Amino acid sequence: MHILFVVPYVPNLIRVRPYNLIRGLSARGHLVTVVTLWSDERERDDLDELGKICYRLYASPLPTWRSFYNALITLATRKPLQSRYSWQPALAERIGELLDHCNETPPFDVIHIEHLRGAEYGLGVKSRLEKAGVRLPIVWDSVDCISHLFKQSSLLSKRRMSRWLTGFELGRTRWYENWLVHQFDRVLVTSEIDRNALISLQSNGRDVSQISVLPNGVDLTYFEPDERVIRDDAALVVSGKMSYHANISMVLYLINEIMPLIWSHRPDIKLWLVGKDPSRDILNFSDHPAITVTGTVVDIRPYLRKAVIALAPTTYGTGIQNKVLEAMACGTPVVSTSKAVAALTVRPEHDLLVADEPEEFAGKILNLLDFPERRKQIGQAGRRYVEQNHNWQNISANLEDIYLAAIT
């Protein structure tokens, strides 16, 4: 198949879903033409690596002023700000050029649109194809149900601004997602929870058979244990994009409510906060003698392999938490809240440990710190789980089947 893959941000090792789907589809012999946007020099550098795993690559810049302008003019409409945040006329024009020669034999077999921020490009493509009288299936990967995420954030975020903004966007996003589901041939989400959330937005009796679950995976050759690395028995790690509101709330909850319980028993314990673009709230912890805030790192694996336990005390969120899968793939035992693993089929107390109250969460950590053999067992079981359930090769094959079903 020749696939047009439109994604409103550069797929890379942080934005793992589109990156690995593109790579997996290419490895299966498909021609994947990628059209994307870059916002800074780091993302621009990532284009070189992306170009190695796809057939053709077209990228346009998305300056910050453009995103703010997009959001400003969208305020006067019914649409959520997210829907226009990544709108770039130059990218839309490029997509149009690629489709200009649509006739009885379109240049692509299927079009893949990524995320709510990319949906407007998909709608533009749909309109163009309908005017040309061309049948070409469009698959929209919603990834998560964003309104489900915003509902949680508006109630649970530790930051007042996040609660206000997501509350403001909630009604708009519910309406828009409800409508979008019926604009495309297939709709993808990462978990059954997100599928059910999208279905809950629909009127009774409306067909939702087009919504499919395509889970996230792990690059099992990149994230793998390294027996040569000696773990630091006093180091705990939390990973993720540290400007993301759900991760900020997670870190604030961990440090304010859980870590004091740990330090009261083990004052020697260190906490590593590893991830790009830490917010001011997180940077404020840099002066704490037991906390390291790394900011952007070239490679997250050394931290996952060196730490003795990975933590995911998520208080709200949607979809599959990649931070959990990546730590498990590295053989690092994980302690998480039930929210962090709600989309997984893990066995608590076997593949990882789960606790939702601060005292219980701290107790699980302290117990693991005291029993190295137990840590090893949990880490090995976690690795086996991701091997069996989250292999990108299998997920790419499933996506191929979804494309074929849309085409026929």
C-alpha positions in Angstrom: 0.0 0.0 0.0 1.0 3.6 -0.5 -0.1 5.5 2.7 -0.3 9.3 3.2 0.5 9.8 6.9 -0.4 13.3 8.2 0.8 14.1 11.7 0.8 17.6 13.3 4.1 17.1 15.1 7.3 15.4 14.3 7.2 11.7 15.1 10.3 10.8 17.2 11.4 8.6 20.2 9.3 10.8 22.5 6.2 10.8 20.2 6.5 7.1 20.0 3.1 6.1 18.5 3.3 7.7 15.0 7.1 7.1 14.9 6.8 3.4 15.5 3.7 3.0 13.3 5.5 4.6 10.4 8.5 2.5 11.0 6.5 -0.7 11.4 4.5 -0.1 8.2 7.6 0.7 6.2 9.2 -2.5 7.5 6.2 -4.5 6.2 6.9 -3.2 2.7 4.5 -0.3 2.5 5.3 3.1 1.0 4.6 5.7 3.7 4.6 9.4 2.7 4.8 11.5 5.8 3.6 15.1 6.0 4.3 16.9 9.3 5.1 20.1 11.2 8.1 21.1 13.2 8.2 23.8 15.9 11.8 24.2 17.0 15.3 23.2 16.1 15.3 20.0 18.1 12.2 18.8 16.1 13.8 19.9 12.9 16.8 17.7 13.7 14.5 14.8 14.3 13.4 15.0 10.7 16.7 13.5 9.6 15.9 10.3 11.5 12.3 10.3 10.4 13.4 10.5 6.8 15.2 7.2 7.1 12.1 5.2 8.0 9.6 6.5 5.5 9.3 6.7 1.7 8.9 10.4 1.3 8.9 13.3 3.9 7.4 16.8 3.7 7.7 19.1 6.7 6.6 22.7 7.3 7.5 25.0 10.2 4.8 25.9 12.8 6.0 29.0 14.6 4.6 29.7 18.0 2.9 32.9 16.8 0.9 30.8 14.3 -0.4 28.5 17.1 -1.4 31.5 19.3 -3.1 33.1 16.3 -4.9 29.9 15.5 -6.2 29.6 19.1 -7.2 33.3 19.2 -9.4 33.2 16.0 -10.9 29.9 17.1 -12.3 31.5 20.3 -15.1 33.0 18.3 -16.2 29.6 17.0 -17.7 26.5 18.4 -14.6 24.4 17.9 -12.1 23.6 20.6 -8.8 25.5 20.5 -6.9 22.2 20.1 -8.6 21.6 16.8 -6.9 24.6 15.1 -3.7 24.8 17.3 -1.6 23.1 14.6 -3.3 24.5 11.5 -0.6 25.6 9.0 -1.8 26.7 5.5 1.5 25.7 4.0 1.0 22.1 5.2 -2.6 22.1 3.9 -1.3 23.3 0.5 1.3 20.6 0.4 -1.3 17.9 1.1 -3.4 19.4 -1.7 -0.5 19.3 -4.1 0.0 15.6 -3.3 -3.7 14.9 -4.0 -4.0 17.2 -7.1 -3.7 14.4 -9.5 -6.5 12.3 -7.9 -8.6 10.7 -10.7 -9.7 7.2 -11.3 -6.4 6.0 -9.8 -5.6 8.0 -6.7 -1.9 8.4 -5.7 -2.5 6.8 -2.3 -4.4 3.7 -1.1 -5.3 5.2 2.3 -4.8 8.4 4.3 -3.9 8.3 8.0 -4.6 11.4 10.1 -3.1 11.7 13.6 -4.7 13.3 16.7 -7.3 15.9 17.3 -4.8 18.5 16.2 -4.6 16.9 12.8 -8.3 16.4 12.2 -8.8 19.6 10.3 -6.3 18.4 7.7 -8.4 15.2 7.4 -11.6 17.2 6.9 -9.9 19.3 4.2 -8.8 16.1 2.4 -12.3 14.6 2.7 -13.8 17.7 1.1 -11.3 17.8 -1.7 -11.8 14.1 -2.5 -15.6 14.4 -2.4 -15.5 17.3 -4.9 -13.3 15.2 -7.2 -15.6 12.3 -6.9 -12.8 10.1 -5.6 -13.2 7.3 -3.1 -10.1 7.2 -0.8 -10.5 5.9 2.8 -9.4 8.2 5.6 -8.4 6.7 9.0 -8.3 9.1 11.9 -6.2 8.1 14.9 -7.7 10.1 17.7 -5.1 8.4 20.0 -7.0 9.4 23.2 -10.5 10.7 23.9 -9.4 14.3 24.7 -12.7 15.3 26.3 -12.4 12.4 28.7 -8.9 13.7 29.6 -10.2 17.3 30.0 -13.0 16.2 32.2 -10.5 14.6 34.6 -8.1 17.6 34.4 -10.9 20.1 35.1 -11.6 18.3 38.3 -8.3 16.8 39.5 -5.4 18.9 38.1 -3.2 20.4 40.9 -2.8 23.6 38.8 -5.6 26.1 38.8 -4.8 27.3 35.2 -5.1 23.7 33.9 -8.4 23.2 35.7 -9.7 26.4 34.2 -8.5 25.9 30.6 -9.6 22.3 30.3 -12.9 23.2 31.9 -13.3 25.9 29.2 -12.4 23.5 26.4 -14.5 20.6 27.7 -17.9 21.4 26.2 -16.3 22.4 22.8 -14.2 19.2 22.7 -17.2 16.9 23.6 -19.2 18.3 20.8 -16.3 18.2 18.3 -15.2 14.6 19.1 -18.9 13.5 18.9 -19.1 15.0 15.4 -15.6 13.9 14.2 -16.2 10.2 14.9 -18.7 10.2 12.0 -16.5 12.1 9.5 -13.9 9.4 8.8 -14.0 5.8 7.6 -12.2 4.4 10.6 -11.4 5.9 14.0 -8.6 4.6 16.3 -7.9 5.0 20.0 -5.3 3.4 22.2 -7.5 1.8 24.8 -11.0 0.4 25.4 -11.4 3.1 28.0 -11.0 5.8 25.3 -13.3 3.9 22.9 -16.0 3.7 25.6 -15.5 7.4 26.3 -16.0 8.3 22.6 -19.1 6.0 22.5 -20.6 7.8 25.5 -20.6 11.0 23.5 -22.8 9.5 20.9 -26.6 9.7 20.7 -28.4 6.3 21.3 -28.5 4.1 18.2 -25.7 5.8 16.3 -23.2 3.4 14.6 -19.9 3.2 16.4 -18.5 0.1 14.6 -15.9 2.3 12.9 -14.1 2.9 16.3 -11.2 0.5 16.8 -8.7 0.0 19.6 -5.0 0.0 18.5 -2.8 0.0 21.6 0.6 1.5 22.0 3.6 -0.6 22.0 7.3 -0.6 23.0 10.4 -0.8 20.9 11.6 -4.0 22.5 15.1 -3.8 21.0 15.6 -0.2 22.1 14.0 -0.5 25.6 15.6 -3.6 27.0 17.4 -4.6 30.2 21.1 -4.2 30.4 22.7 -6.6 32.9 26.0 -4.7 32.7 24.3 -1.7 34.5 24.4 -1.9 38.3 21.3 -0.3 39.7 21.4 2.4 42.3 19.6 0.9 45.3 18.6 4.4 46.5 17.3 5.9 43.2 13.7 6.2 42.1 12.7 7.5 38.7 9.7 9.2 37.2 9.7 9.8 33.4 7.5 11.7 30.9 7.1 15.0 29.3 7.2 17.4 32.2 5.2 20.2 30.7 2.1 17.9 30.3 -0.5 18.9 32.8 -1.3 15.3 33.9 2.4 14.6 34.5 2.8 17.9 36.5 -0.1 16.9 38.7 1.5 13.4 39.1 4.8 14.8 40.2 3.2 17.3 42.6 1.2 14.5 44.2 4.3 12.2 44.4 6.5 14.8 46.0 4.0 16.4 48.4 2.1 13.4 49.6 4.2 10.2 49.0 7.9 11.1 49.1 7.7 12.5 52.7 6.5 9.1 53.8 9.4 7.5 52.0 12.0 9.9 53.4 10.8 9.5 56.9 12.0 5.8 56.7 14.7 6.1 54.1 16.2 9.6 54.1 18.9 8.4 51.6 16.4 7.8 48.8 16.9 10.0 45.7 14.2 10.9 43.1 15.0 11.5 39.5 12.4 13.5 37.4 13.4 12.7 33.8 11.7 14.4 30.9 11.6 17.3 28.5 10.4 20.8 29.2 9.8 20.7 33.0 7.3 23.3 34.1 8.1 26.0 36.7 6.3 23.9 39.3 8.7 21.0 38.7 11.8 23.2 38.2 11.2 24.6 41.7 12.2 21.2 43.1 15.7 21.4 41.6 17.0 22.9 44.9 15.9 19.9 46.9 19.0 17.9 47.8 17.3 14.5 47.1 15.6 15.5 43.8 17.2 15.7 40.4 15.3 17.4 37.6 17.0 16.5 34.3 15.1 18.4 31.7 15.5 17.0 28.2 17.9 14.0 28.0 19.3 12.5 24.8 18.5 9.0 26.0 16.1 8.0 28.8 17.3 4.4 29.0 20.2 5.0 31.4 17.9 6.4 34.0 15.4 3.6 33.6 18.1 1.0 33.8 20.0 2.6 36.7 17.0 3.3 39.0 15.9 0.6 41.4 12.1 1.4 40.9 10.1 3.4 38.4 7.1 5.3 39.7 3.9 6.2 37.9 1.5 7.8 40.6 -0.8 9.1 37.9 -3.9 10.9 39.3 -5.7 11.2 36.0 -5.1 10.5 32.3 -6.2 8.7 29.2 -4.9 5.9 26.9 -1.8 3.9 27.6 1.0 5.3 29.7 4.1 4.9 27.7 6.2 5.7 30.7 5.0 2.5 32.3 5.6 0.3 29.3 9.1 1.6 28.7 10.2 1.0 32.3 8.8 -2.5 32.3 10.6 -3.2 29.0 13.8 -2.2 30.7 13.2 -4.7 33.4 12.6 -2.0 36.0 9.9 -2.8 38.6 7.1 -0.3 38.5 4.8 1.0 41.3 1.8 2.8 39.8 -1.7 4.0 40.6 -4.6 2.1 39.1 -5.2 5.1 36.8 -1.8 4.6 35.2 -2.5 1.0 34.2 -6.3 1.0 33.7 -5.8 0.5 29.9 -3.4 -2.5 30.4 -4.1 -6.2 31.0 -1.4 -6.4 33.7 -1.6 -8.6 36.8 -1.0 -6.4 39.9 1.4 -7.9 42.4 2.9 -10.0 39.5 3.8 -7.7 36.6 4.0 -4.5 38.7 2.6 -3.1 42.0 -0.5 -0.9 42.2 -1.6 1.4 45.0 -3.9 4.4 45.1 -3.5 5.9 48.5 -0.2 7.7 49.5 0.4 5.4 52.5 -0.1 2.3 50.5 1.9 3.6 47.6 4.8 4.5 49.9 4.5 1.1 51.6 4.9 -0.8 48.3 8.0 1.2 47.5 9.6 0.6 50.9 8.8 -3.1 50.7 10.5 -3.4 47.3 13.5 -1.4 48.5 13.9 -4.0 51.3 13.7 -7.1 49.1 16.0 -7.2 46.0 14.8 -10.6 44.9 11.2 -9.4 44.8 12.3 -6.4 42.7 14.0 -8.8 40.3 10.9 -11.0 39.9 8.6 -8.0 39.3 11.0 -6.5 36.8 11.3 -9.8 34.8 7.6 -10.3 34.8 7.0 -6.8 33.5 9.4 -7.4 30.7 7.6 -10.6 29.7 4.3 -8.7 29.8 5.3 -6.1 27.3 6.9 -8.7 25.0 3.6 -10.6 24.9 1.2 -7.7 24.7 2.9 -4.5 23.3 5.2 -5.5 20.4 5.1 -2.7 17.7 5.5 -5.3 15.0 2.2 -7.0 15.9 0.5 -3.6 16.3 1.7 -2.5 12.9 0.2 -5.7 11.4 -3.1 -4.9 13.1 -3.1 -1.4 11.6 -2.4 -2.9 8.2 -5.6 -5.0 8.6 -7.6 -1.9 9.6 -6.4 -0.1 6.5 -7.3 -3.1 4.3 -10.8 -3.3 5.9 -11.3 0.4 5.1 -10.2 0.0 1.5 -12.4 -2.9 0.7 
